[in-house]
Amino acid sequence: MPRRLTLVTGAPGWLGSRLVRVLAHGLPDVPALAEPDPERRIRCLVMPGAPVDALTRIAPDLELVLGDIRDPAALRELCRGAEGATVFHLCGIIHPRRVRVVAISSNSPAGANPHPDHRFDEASPYRPYRHYGESKRRMEALVAEAEATGKVETVVLRPCWFYGPEQPVRQTRFFTMIREGKAPLVGGGTARRSMSYIDNTCQALLLAERSAAARGRLYWVADRRSYTMSEIVDTVERLLEEEFGMAVAHRRLRLPALASRVAAVADALLQAMGRYQQEVHVLSEMSQTIACSIARAERELGYAPRIELEEGMRRSIRWCLEHGQAI
């Protein structure tokens, strides 16, 4: 009998690559998902020219389909013989020059919390943040339209700020800024952020695949609690120094809340011109609370995020050092 097929887009991106690893090798932190499904066969749609060596090292029997997701011929090849398959549709464009539809959602369609004690849930209204948030809002609308046809089952997950192994250089740069004492803390660093350790997010993806009750539903997924910006920076600094033996500057770039508001204006102007400047964009968000409730995912999916900030950052730093990303 042929093994059950699973289709993945968005590899060799960060989340896509990590999901392939979890599908192929299991999720050790979650006993019920610790062992991989031996009947699972994995097929990935990969952009021509994308580096695939890391993917094939993760799963040597991985099937690769080279093609652009906008190309119907590539999608036909991806879906060949795929009746009954599960699709993990993860690809997207970060801060596009123009709005286009992507497939895994985020916190961006909801924007920032209206006040520090507020937590987003699935009933929160849309307040898209920049082009990225608008593209995710449109994606969610398209998914809802597809669900309404009755021809396809859909689930939308909204993870928050990713962190964890196999991270891109932009996340490692954040570690470097902390080590060098250049990490900005705006307005005292009290703004709270929900964060999504990447294997917690993978757990939610697997649970959404398994749950019949998840059909047509939207779920916020993140670590169990949110963290202040000060806690995030302090945790990384302490791990770098005490566990990885690095010299750290023990400084913060402390800025008034006004700096974040000025950066927000600059970010809006730049993105209106089709440009994205990472430092300006990140600074514009540093004074905002972006936090969610994961109660629905816990209740309906059985989602139980096992890894919180300290252990997640420990694993992130270790991965960077083991894979040549200098901090």
ChimeraX attribute file (.defattr): number of C-alpha atoms within 10 A of each C-alpha:
attribute: neighborCount
match mode: 1-to-1
recipient: residues
	/A:1	4
	/A:2	7
	/A:3	11
	/A:4	16
	/A:5	18
	/A:6	19
	/A:7	20
	/A:8	23
	/A:9	23
	/A:10	23
	/A:11	24
	/A:12	24
	/A:13	20
	/A:14	19
	/A:15	23
	/A:16	21
	/A:17	22
	/A:18	23
	/A:19	27
	/A:20	25
	/A:21	19
	/A:22	21
	/A:23	22
	/A:24	21
	/A:25	17
	/A:26	19
	/A:27	21
	/A:28	13
	/A:29	14
	/A:30	16
	/A:31	9
	/A:32	10
	/A:33	17
	/A:34	13
	/A:35	15
	/A:36	16
	/A:37	14
	/A:38	11
	/A:39	11
	/A:40	15
	/A:41	18
	/A:42	21
	/A:43	21
	/A:44	24
	/A:45	25
	/A:46	24
	/A:47	19
	/A:48	11
	/A:49	8
	/A:50	11
	/A:51	13
	/A:52	15
	/A:53	10
	/A:54	11
	/A:55	20
	/A:56	15
	/A:57	11
	/A:58	16
	/A:59	15
	/A:60	11
	/A:61	12
	/A:62	16
	/A:63	15
	/A:64	19
	/A:65	18
	/A:66	17
	/A:67	18
	/A:68	14
	/A:69	17
	/A:70	8
	/A:71	9
	/A:72	11
	/A:73	12
	/A:74	18
	/A:75	16
	/A:76	11
	/A:77	14
	/A:78	23
	/A:79	18
	/A:80	9
	/A:81	10
	/A:82	16
	/A:83	9
	/A:84	9
	/A:85	15
	/A:86	16
	/A:87	17
	/A:88	20
	/A:89	16
	/A:90	18
	/A:91	21
	/A:92	20
	/A:93	15
	/A:94	11
	/A:95	19
	/A:96	16
	/A:97	15
	/A:98	14
	/A:99	16
	/A:100	16
	/A:101	17
	/A:102	20
	/A:103	22
	/A:104	19
	/A:105	25
	/A:106	21
	/A:107	24
	/A:108	23
	/A:109	25
	/A:110	23
	/A:111	20
	/A:112	22
	/A:113	19
	/A:114	12
	/A:115	11
	/A:116	14
	/A:117	10
	/A:118	14
	/A:119	18
	/A:120	19
	/A:121	17
	/A:122	17
	/A:123	7
	/A:124	12
	/A:125	11
	/A:126	13
	/A:127	15
	/A:128	19
	/A:129	18
	/A:130	18
	/A:131	22
	/A:132	25
	/A:133	22
	/A:134	21
	/A:135	27
	/A:136	27
	/A:137	23
	/A:138	19
	/A:139	20
	/A:140	22
	/A:141	13
	/A:142	15
	/A:143	18
	/A:144	18
	/A:145	12
	/A:146	15
	/A:147	17
	/A:148	13
	/A:149	9
	/A:150	10
	/A:151	8
	/A:152	11
	/A:153	18
	/A:154	20
	/A:155	21
	/A:156	22
	/A:157	22
	/A:158	22
	/A:159	26
	/A:160	24
	/A:161	15
	/A:162	20
	/A:163	22
	/A:164	26
	/A:165	22
	/A:166	17
	/A:167	21
	/A:168	14
	/A:169	13
	/A:170	9
	/A:171	14
	/A:172	18
	/A:173	14
	/A:174	17
	/A:175	24
	/A:176	18
	/A:177	19
	/A:178	26
	/A:179	24
	/A:180	17
	/A:181	17
	/A:182	17
	/A:183	18
	/A:184	22
	/A:185	22
	/A:186	25
	/A:187	17
	/A:188	15
	/A:189	22
	/A:190	18
	/A:191	23
	/A:192	23
	/A:193	23
	/A:194	25
	/A:195	25
	/A:196	26
	/A:197	28
	/A:198	27
	/A:199	26
	/A:200	26
	/A:201	25
	/A:202	23
	/A:203	25
	/A:204	25
	/A:205	19
	/A:206	18
	/A:207	18
	/A:208	24
	/A:209	18
	/A:210	12
	/A:211	13
	/A:212	12
	/A:213	11
	/A:214	19
	/A:215	15
	/A:216	17
	/A:217	18
	/A:218	20
	/A:219	24
	/A:220	24
	/A:221	32
	/A:222	32
	/A:223	26
	/A:224	22
	/A:225	16
	/A:226	23
	/A:227	20
	/A:228	16
	/A:229	22
	/A:230	18
	/A:231	16
	/A:232	19
	/A:233	21
	/A:234	15
	/A:235	17
	/A:236	21
	/A:237	25
	/A:238	17
	/A:239	17
	/A:240	23
	/A:241	15
	/A:242	11
	/A:243	12
	/A:244	13
	/A:245	10
	/A:246	14
	/A:247	12
	/A:248	17
	/A:249	14
	/A:250	14
	/A:251	14
	/A:252	20
	/A:253	12
	/A:254	15
	/A:255	17
	/A:256	13
	/A:257	17
	/A:258	13
	/A:259	16
	/A:260	23
	/A:261	17
	/A:262	13
	/A:263	19
	/A:264	19
	/A:265	13
	/A:266	16
	/A:267	23
	/A:268	19
	/A:269	13
	/A:270	15
	/A:271	19
	/A:272	14
	/A:273	11
	/A:274	13
	/A:275	15
	/A:276	18
	/A:277	12
	/A:278	12
	/A:279	10
	/A:280	18
	/A:281	19
	/A:282	15
	/A:283	21
	/A:284	23
	/A:285	17
	/A:286	26
	/A:287	25
	/A:288	25
	/A:289	25
	/A:290	28
	/A:291	26
	/A:292	28
	/A:293	21
	/A:294	25
	/A:295	17
	/A:296	17
	/A:297	23
	/A:298	17
	/A:299	10
	/A:300	16
	/A:301	22
	/A:302	15
	/A:303	23
	/A:304	18
	/A:305	23
	/A:306	15
	/A:307	19
	/A:308	18
	/A:309	22
	/A:310	15
	/A:311	15
	/A:312	21
	/A:313	22
	/A:314	18
	/A:315	17
	/A:316	23
	/A:317	25
	/A:318	17
	/A:319	16
	/A:320	21
	/A:321	12
	/A:322	10
	/A:323	11
	/A:324	8
	/A:325	15
	/A:326	13
	/A:327	18
